[in-house]
Amino acid sequence: MLSKDKIERINELSKRAKTVGLTKEEEKEQQKLRKEYLQTFRGAFKNQLHSVKVVDEKGDDVTPTALKESKKNYKGFSH
């Protein structure tokens, strides 16, 4: 998870971009923070998906094969 300070900075830069604009340095910082945020979000989302097991009414595991394969090959989110 991204720190509270980084999320606040992302929001601050976003608001500033909409009002007065950003300097080149601020644009680079914004892109770096956005990239880090997306990487963190995607990793957490994959972890959540890999904890899912689909079961039918009879109690049989009907998890899609693609998800089962992905679980086997996934090393886990480390951030």
Secondary structure, DSSP 4 states (H G I P E B T S, - for coil): ---HHHHHHHHHHHHHHHHT---HHHHHHHHHHHHHHHHHHHHHHHHHHHT---B-TTS-B---HHHHHHHHH------
